[in-house]
Amino acid sequence: QVQLVESGGGLVQPGGSLRLSCAASGFTFNTYAMSWYRQAPGKERELVAFIDPPGGYKNYADSVKGRFTSSRDNAKNTVYLQMNSLKPEDTALYYCYVRVLGTGYWGLGTQVTVSS
């Protein structure tokens, strides 16, 4: 079955960096686009980043452009989100997502807290 396991979250000061990872299994990873979403308390879940199967096309929410970079290692079935210049408003639970054969799958998420 499809499984997505996020890791790499934590507490970081404003201006700091974190690298999130999402390990995937149960599907042919290198043929599916992957996405990162986040959800802050009291807010709706929002799309943060998208990466196509080969990793050549990426798209980002305006709020993170120039600060976040998504990448993937198809040999390791893992997608990454490098987050730089973090702001308090980036505080959220971060999820990776994949849609396989018409069904969407989420991981459990990893918490990112940006605070001094």
C-alpha positions in Angstrom: 0.0 0.0 0.0 1.0 3.6 -0.5 2.9 5.0 2.4 4.4 8.5 2.9 6.6 9.3 5.9 7.8 12.8 6.5 10.7 13.8 8.7 13.0 16.7 9.4 10.7 19.1 11.1 11.6 20.9 14.3 12.0 24.2 16.1 14.1 26.8 14.3 14.7 30.5 14.8 13.5 33.1 12.2 16.0 33.2 9.4 17.0 29.6 9.9 16.8 26.6 7.6 15.3 23.1 7.7 15.3 20.2 5.2 12.2 18.0 5.2 12.2 14.6 3.7 9.3 12.3 2.6 10.1 8.7 2.1 7.6 7.0 -0.2 6.7 3.3 -0.8 4.0 1.2 -2.4 4.0 2.8 -5.8 6.3 3.5 -8.7 7.8 6.6 -7.3 9.6 7.9 -10.4 6.4 8.0 -12.4 4.4 10.3 -10.1 4.5 14.0 -9.3 4.8 14.8 -5.6 3.6 17.8 -3.6 4.2 19.4 -0.3 1.4 21.0 1.7 1.2 22.7 5.0 -1.5 23.5 7.5 -1.2 26.1 10.3 -3.5 26.1 13.3 -6.9 27.5 12.4 -6.1 27.7 8.7 -6.8 25.6 5.6 -4.2 23.2 4.2 -2.3 24.9 1.4 -0.1 23.7 -1.4 3.5 24.7 -0.9 5.5 23.0 -3.6 5.0 20.6 -6.5 7.6 18.6 -8.4 7.1 16.5 -11.5 8.3 12.9 -11.8 11.8 13.5 -13.2 12.2 16.6 -11.0 12.7 19.0 -13.8 9.5 21.0 -13.3 8.8 22.6 -9.9 6.2 25.1 -8.8 5.8 27.0 -5.5 3.3 29.0 -3.6 4.0 32.7 -3.9 4.6 32.9 -0.1 7.7 30.6 -0.3 9.1 31.4 -3.7 12.8 32.1 -3.5 13.1 30.6 -0.1 11.9 26.9 -0.5 13.3 24.4 -3.0 11.8 21.0 -3.7 13.9 18.1 -5.0 13.7 14.4 -5.3 15.9 11.4 -5.4 14.1 8.7 -7.5 16.7 6.1 -6.6 15.8 6.6 -2.9 12.1 7.1 -3.4 12.4 10.3 -1.5 11.3 13.9 -2.0 12.8 16.8 -0.1 11.8 20.4 0.8 14.7 22.7 1.6 13.4 25.6 3.5 15.6 28.7 4.0 15.0 32.1 5.5 12.2 30.7 7.6 9.6 33.1 9.0 7.2 32.7 11.9 4.4 32.5 9.4 5.9 29.3 8.0 5.0 27.5 11.3 2.7 24.6 10.3 2.4 20.9 10.0 4.0 19.9 6.7 2.7 17.0 4.6 3.7 15.3 1.4 1.1 14.2 -1.0 0.8 11.9 -4.0 -2.2 11.0 -6.2 -1.9 7.4 -7.4 -4.5 6.1 -9.9 -7.0 8.6 -8.9 -6.6 8.3 -5.1 -4.8 10.9 -3.0 -2.5 9.8 -0.2 -1.1 11.9 2.7 1.6 11.3 5.2 1.1 12.0 8.9 3.1 15.2 8.6 6.1 16.8 10.3 5.8 19.9 12.5 7.8 23.0 11.7 7.9 25.7 14.3 9.7 29.0 13.6 10.1 31.0 16.7 12.7 32.9 18.7 
